[in-house]
Amino acid sequence: MDKTRAKQIINSPDKIEVYYQGKPVWLESIEENSAYVTVMGTCRTMTVPLAELEEIQTH
């Protein structure tokens, strides 16, 4: 995922599904090439490379 799209997701009022290594995550903040995320359903937070985040399109 690129930085611009990650920022759009954070600022969106819609629920946009984002995954890291197959697990759903919530984007908390964005830095240069990384994102601070919380793994959904847990209290686990971590910094991950933006390039490894995947947006899942739902219709």
C-alpha positions, 0 to 999 in steps of 0.5 A, spaced: 500 500 500 502 506 498 502 512 503 497 516 500 492 511 500 493 509 507 492 516 509 485 516 505 483 510 509 485 513 515 481 519 514 475 515 511 468 515 514 467 508 511 470 502 514 475 499 509 478 492 510 486 492 511 490 486 512 497 485 514 500 478 513 492 475 513 490 478 519 485 484 519 488 491 522 486 498 524 490 503 521 492 508 527 497 512 524 502 513 518 510 515 518 514 515 512 514 507 510 511 504 515 504 504 519 502 503 526 496 498 526 492 495 531 490 487 530 483 487 530 480 483 536 486 484 540 490 489 544 496 488 540 499 494 536 505 494 532 509 498 526 509 494 520 511 496 513 506 500 508 508 495 503 506 489 506 499 492 508 493 490 503 486 493 502 481 488 501 475 491 496 468 489 499 462 490 495 
